[in-house]
Amino acid sequence: MGKRSNFERIPRDYYPTPKEAVYPLVPHIFGIIKNFSEPCAGDGSLIDHIEKITDHVFTVERIRCVYACDVEPQRKDIAKQDALSLTKKNVSISEVFITNPPWDRKVLHPLIYHLTSIKPAWLLFDADWMHTKQSSIFQKMLKKVVSVGRVKWIEGTKNTGKDNCCWYYFDKNNEDTTQFFGPIT
């Protein structure tokens, strides 16, 4: 999955989002948004985790997914649609995108451009990305970086992933300095 792993990649980088990767994001969205769209929904794990965490912990205000899609949806309530074909009309009632996209740069970079042309976006991917030359063109849009660290991507395996990851919040209208948040301990 990552640059140091010996594992064969799963097609389309389909790794369901573990709950541990969602906890660091919740303080940055709770009370700020009421709904979101998930454009790389897969089996809906990320949606379920956000909704269950905010239902369980915060009983007054809940965060809901109002649109979910994937090129190969893994359940019936997720539309079959490529995230790069989304329009403002598809996601008109949502406030932001929240997704764990494919980490392959050939997919990730066009996705960052496309999603942020529609709405601000929280994307979960490797922490090293922000230290590369290729990330420099996205830095102006980068409003927040929330460290997650290493998580166990493949359920039932013994070890965590070999790459640290972060939530990146992109907003094409960002005029602020990027804020960095360490992992929750």
C-alpha positions in Angstrom: 0.0 0.0 0.0 2.7 2.5 1.0 6.2 3.1 -0.3 7.9 0.8 2.2 5.4 -2.1 2.2 6.0 -5.5 0.5 2.3 -6.0 0.0 0.8 -6.1 -3.4 -1.5 -3.1 -3.8 -5.2 -3.8 -3.8 -6.8 -2.6 -7.1 -8.0 1.0 -7.0 -6.3 1.4 -3.6 -9.5 0.1 -2.0 -8.7 0.1 1.7 -11.7 0.7 3.9 -11.2 3.5 6.3 -10.5 2.3 9.9 -12.3 4.0 12.7 -9.0 5.0 14.3 -8.3 7.3 11.3 -11.5 9.1 11.8 -11.2 10.1 15.5 -8.6 12.9 14.8 -10.9 14.5 12.2 -14.0 14.8 14.4 -12.9 17.8 16.5 -12.3 19.7 13.3 -15.7 19.1 11.7 -18.0 18.8 14.7 -20.0 22.0 15.3 -18.6 23.4 12.0 -20.5 21.2 9.5 -23.8 19.4 9.5 -23.4 17.4 6.4 -20.9 16.1 3.8 -20.5 14.2 0.6 -18.2 11.1 0.3 -17.0 10.8 -3.3 -14.8 7.7 -2.9 -17.1 5.9 -0.6 -16.2 2.2 -1.3 -18.0 0.2 1.3 -19.2 3.3 3.3 -16.8 2.7 6.3 -15.8 6.4 6.5 -19.5 7.5 6.4 -20.5 4.9 9.1 -17.6 5.9 11.4 -18.3 9.7 11.2 -22.1 9.2 11.7 -21.7 6.7 14.6 -19.0 8.7 16.4 -21.0 11.9 16.2 -24.2 10.1 17.1 -22.6 8.4 20.1 -20.5 11.2 21.4 -22.5 14.2 20.4 -26.2 13.7 20.8 -27.3 17.3 20.0 -25.7 17.9 16.6 -25.0 15.0 14.3 -23.1 15.0 11.0 -24.7 13.3 8.1 -23.6 12.1 4.7 -26.0 13.5 2.1 -24.4 12.0 -1.0 -22.0 9.1 -1.5 -20.5 7.7 -4.7 -17.7 5.4 -5.9 -16.6 4.0 -9.2 -17.3 0.5 -7.7 -19.7 1.0 -4.8 -19.7 -1.8 -2.3 -23.2 -1.3 -1.0 -26.6 -0.2 -2.4 -26.9 3.3 -0.8 -23.7 4.4 -2.6 -24.1 5.7 -6.2 -22.0 4.4 -9.0 -20.2 7.5 -10.2 -16.6 8.6 -10.7 -15.7 11.4 -8.3 -14.2 13.3 -11.3 -17.6 13.5 -12.9 -19.3 15.1 -9.9 -20.9 18.5 -10.4 -22.2 21.2 -8.0 -25.7 19.8 -8.7 -24.8 16.3 -7.4 -23.6 17.7 -4.1 -25.6 21.0 -3.8 -26.8 20.4 -0.3 -23.6 19.2 1.2 -21.1 21.6 2.9 -17.8 19.7 2.3 -16.3 16.6 0.8 -14.8 14.1 3.3 -13.0 11.1 1.7 -10.2 8.7 1.8 -9.2 8.8 -1.8 -6.8 6.6 -3.8 -3.3 7.7 -2.8 -1.9 7.2 -6.3 -0.8 10.7 -7.4 -2.2 10.2 -10.9 -5.7 10.0 -9.3 -5.2 12.0 -6.2 -4.0 15.3 -7.8 -6.8 15.6 -10.3 -9.2 14.7 -7.6 -7.9 17.5 -5.3 -8.4 20.0 -8.2 -11.8 18.8 -9.1 -13.3 18.5 -5.7 -12.0 21.8 -4.5 -13.5 23.5 -7.6 -16.9 22.5 -6.2 -16.5 22.6 -2.4 -13.9 22.5 0.3 -12.6 19.0 0.9 -11.1 16.9 3.7 -8.9 14.1 2.2 -7.1 11.4 4.1 -3.7 10.3 2.6 0.0 9.9 3.4 1.7 12.4 5.6 4.9 12.5 3.4 2.9 14.1 0.5 3.2 17.5 2.1 7.0 17.4 2.0 7.2 16.7 -1.8 7.7 19.1 -4.7 4.5 17.9 -6.3 2.5 19.2 -3.3 3.7 22.8 -3.7 1.0 23.6 -6.3 -1.6 22.7 -3.7 -0.1 24.5 -0.7 -2.1 27.7 -1.2 -5.4 25.7 -1.0 -4.2 23.8 2.1 -6.0 25.2 5.2 -5.5 22.5 7.8 -3.4 19.4 8.3 -4.5 17.0 11.0 -2.0 14.2 11.8 -3.4 10.7 12.2 -0.2 8.7 12.4 -0.2 5.0 11.5 -3.3 3.0 11.4 -4.2 -0.7 10.6 -5.6 -0.6 7.1 -6.2 -4.3 6.6 -8.5 -5.7 9.3 -7.3 -8.9 10.9 -3.7 -8.2 10.2 -1.1 -8.0 13.0 0.6 -4.7 12.2 -0.3 -1.1 11.4 0.5 0.5 8.0 4.1 1.6 7.4 3.1 5.1 6.4 1.8 7.9 8.6 -1.2 9.7 7.3 -3.0 13.0 7.7 -6.3 14.6 7.0 -5.8 17.5 4.6 -8.4 20.3 4.4 -8.3 22.0 1.0 -10.3 25.1 0.2 -9.7 27.0 -3.1 -10.6 30.2 -1.3 -8.1 29.8 1.5 -6.2 33.0 2.4 -4.9 31.9 5.7 -1.7 30.2 6.8 -2.0 26.5 7.0 -2.7 25.2 10.5 -1.1 22.0 11.7 -2.5 19.7 14.4 -0.7 16.9 16.0 -2.2 13.5 16.8 -4.7 13.2 19.6 -3.1 11.3 22.5 
